[in-house]
Amino acid sequence: MPKYTLHYFQMRGLGELCRQIFALAEVEFEDKRYDMEKEWPAFKSQTPFGQLPVLEVDGLFIPQLYAHCRMLAAEHGFAGNSPFESAWVDAIADQHKDFYWGDFKKFWWRALDAAEGDLVWEELTIKFGIPERDKFFPLIEKQLKETATGFLVGNSVSWVDLLISEHVSVIKRVVPGFLDAYPETKEHAVRIQSISQIKKWIERRPITAH
């Protein structure tokens, strides 16, 4: 078995997906977390692209989150059960990436730290949050209804189930009621995070703001 080390900051953030893949596969890994101000500047020059997360495998660095996920999922059986399913797993993940890093982020990053009565956040919700939500989550609802298996692709859990369920769970916590029009999506998140390995990980992972 390779020796895995995940290098990321002291938060869930972009590192959480790999952590959940390791948990689901019951594979040991070193969860190396960096203080953004004290430790990260010294380590930054050692990373391939000057950013985190970085996955280290037997001393070799691999950059980019989705590269990590695709490799780990393929190794441990969470990338779909056929080339067709694998393509769909990747397609949904890429669609989520477009959604998350598009106009939705203008709303979301403000939402993470918004105080009650934040008029700027309320404006961003109307301008970006709701429209972008209503472009993306109908696709997830449709996919779940079409598979009718409880999973986004095929009849078994894949890494894109972890991706969507984690983001949905955070949205539900940060903006209660924001996804009430998407019940299949909310139920899917609960179902995936109730898988025993994932549930155990969530219960023992470090408590962080983000």
N, C-alpha and C positions, 0 to 999 in steps of 0.2 A: 504494500500500500504506500503510495507517495506521502511525503510529509507536506501538509498544506499549512500555509500561514496567510490569513487575510489581513491586509494592512488598510486601516481606515481610521476615521476620526472617532471621537468619544460620543457617538450617537448611532441611532439606527440608520436613518438616511439611506444612501445608496449601498451601504454595506449589508443591510438587513436581508436582502434577497439571497445572497450567497450563504449567509449564516443559516437561513431556513432550509436551503438545499442540503447543507451539511447535516442539519438536524434531522431532516426527513430521511436521508440516507444512513443516518447513524454512523457518520464518519467523523473521527476526531480531527480537530484543526486548532491552530493557535489563533486566537482572536486578538490581534495586536491593534490597540487603539491609541491614537495620537492626540495629544493636546494641540489644538490648532495654532496656538500662539507660541507655546514653549518648545514643542517637539517637531512640529511639521516643517518649519523652515529649514531645519538642518537635514531632514530626510528627503525633502522635495527633489533635490538634484540627483538622488539615487534612483528615482522612479523613471520608467521609460518615457512617459509623456508629461511629467511634472504635475500629476494629479492623482487623486485617490478615488475609488479603491484600486488597489493592486493585489492580485493573487500571486502568492509565491508557491511554486511547486518544486520541491527538492532543490531549493536554492535559486530557481529561475523565476524571473518576474514576468507576469502577464498583465498588461493594462486593459482597461475598458470592462465595465460591468457586464455587458451582454456577452462578451467573449468568455468571461468566467462562467456565466450561467449556462451557456450553450455547451461548453466543455464538460462541466460538472454534471449537467443533466444527461448528456449523452453517455457519460461514464457510468452513471448510477440508475439509469432507466426512467428518467423524468423528461424526456424530450419527444414524446410521442411514440407510438408503436409501429409506425411505418414512415417512409419518406414523405408521404402525403400529410400525415398527422404532424410530423416535425415541421413541415413548411407552414402549417396552420398555427402551430405554437409560435413560431418566429413571426408570422404575420400579425398575430394579435399583440405580441410584445412590441413590435415595431409601431403598430398603430397607437398603442398606449404611450410609447416614447414621443411620438409626434404630438399627441394630445397634451402630455404633461409638460413638455418643453416649449409648447406653443403659447397661445394667448392665455391658457388656463393658469400658467405660472404667475401671471401678473396679479391674478386674484389669490392664488394659493399661498404664495410666499407672504402676502400681507395677512392672510387668514391665520397663519401659524402663530402670529404674535399680536393679532388685533385685540384691542380692548373693547368692551361694550360701549356702543355709541360712536365708534370709529366711522366717521362719515366718508372718509376716503375708501375704506374697505367696503362699505355699503355701496358706494358708486362702482367699485371694481366688481362686486358681486353681480350687479345688474349688467354691466358692460361686458364682462368677460366670464365670470364664474358660471352663471346660469346658461348662457348660450353655448359655451364649450362643453359643459356637463351634458347638455341635451343633444350634442352632436355625438359624443363618445359612448355614453352609457346605454343608449338604445341598441348599439351594436353588441354590447355585452349581453344585454337581455335577450336579444335575438339569438345569439350564439348558444346561450344556456338552454333556451327553449328548443332549439333545433337538435342539440346533442341529447337532451333529456336524460343525461347520465349523472348529473351533479357536477360534471367537470366541463371545462371550456373546450377541450378537444378530446375526442375519443371516450373511452370508458375507464380511464385511470388518471391519476393526478399527474400533472406536468408542472414545469417551473413557471409557466404563465399563470397557472392557478394561484401560485404563491405570490406572484407579482401583483395581480389584481386584488387578491384578498387582503394583502397587507395595506395597499393604498386605500382600499375601501374602508378598512377598519380605522385607519388614521383620519380619513375624512369624517366618518361617523363620530369620532371623538372630538375633533376640532370644530366641526360645523354640524351639530345635531340637527337631524331632519333634512339635511341637504340632499340626501339620496332616497327620500321616502317614495318618490315616484318610480323607483327601480327595485322592487321587492326581490326579484330573482337574484339580482346582484348582491343585495344585502344578505340573503340567505346563503348564497354561495360563499361569501366571506366567512360567515359563522361556521359553515360546514368544513371548509378547508382548515380553518384555525382550530377546529375540534379534533383533527387528526392527532392521534396520541403523541407522536414525535414533535409535531408543531406546537401542540398545547403545552407540552413539557418545556420546550424551548422558551415560549412566551412567558411562562411562569418564572423562569430562572434567569432570563436575560437581564442585563443591567438596566435600571430605570433611568431614562434620559428624556430630555424635553422634546427632542425631535428624533 
